[in-house]
Amino acid sequence: MKLKDFLIKAGTDKDVMELILFLSTQAHLVRKGFLTTVRKIPVEEQTVNTFGEEQMALDIYADTVFISGLKNSRLVRYIATEEQHKIIEVENAKHNFGVVIDPLDGSSLIDVNLCVGSIIGIYPGNVLEKGSTMVAALYFLYGPLTTLTFTTGNGVHEFAQNEEGEFILKHRDMKIPDGKIYSPGALRKDYLPAHAKWIEHLEAAGYKLRFSGCFVADVHQILHKGGVFTYPAYKGKEKGKLRLLYEANPMGKIIHDAGGAISNGKSDILDVKPSAIEDRTPIYVGSKNEISLIEKFMKEA
């Protein structure tokens, strides 16, 4: 079943449907542009974004594709992306949606040809709200296949792009299974005590380590196979590394709607109201049992 037909049959709000369909065309442009951009601009050519991080040419390219497309379509009023220093307001917007975008997650893996992705959250208005208020969340994974995984609050569904550029249903109503995979960010020497105890518990229980360096790819694997992804608070980064708006909230909503959970180690991340677009957070996302365990260890610490 094609994406549009699925959304119609599912009774998706027509404005949300229009936006998801449009974003799927933009992701197609991002994927198509990879080869062209790499040919024109060496991937090593870098600048620095507003957070002081190096930007690769493809980060800038993907950011431009999403922003220019959304501005021209006027389908949203507010746009916040990981590469911009402020929220963009679109003039004469047709709808009041706000979107948060990580245009190209995992871009440090491009030069070794590993999976990268795009993460998007859709709010009914202002993006500086709790993740629980999102009306939809989605991500694109650019791997051997280009896939779209999304939720509109009515189940999590995965689509794969065919040779004609159309997204075709691959998995319906996904539920995160029980599994023993863990994807741990940060250096072990910098772990804080409760986190270190939790990691030791997982390893003693036979969990297998799987970590690619692409948040989208690692969480996608957890969604399919079960387990947990974490980028915790650690020495020198006690507030965490990953971003609440662009990474934690959209991926957290998807995993939550698939029967899993997301936490900062103490409480549900989706209940946290951001104070600024650059807010960061520790992340534990995956099956409920693992999330409950880290929260237990944190309380006991």
Protein Blocks (a to p, Z undefined) as FASTA:
>chain_A
ZZklmmmmnopafklmmmmmmmmmmmmmmmmmmmmmmmmpcfklccddfkopacdfklmm
mmmmmmmmmmmnopafbdcdfkbcbdcddehifbfcdcdddfbghklmmmnopacddddd
ddfbdfkbcfklpgbdcdddddfbdcddddehiapadddddfkopacdfbghiacddddd
dddehjfklpcfklmmmmmmmmmnopacddehpaklmmmmmmmngpaddddddehilnoj
bdfklmmmmmmmmmmmnopacdehjacfklpccfbfkbccdddeddfklmmmmmmmmmmZ
Z
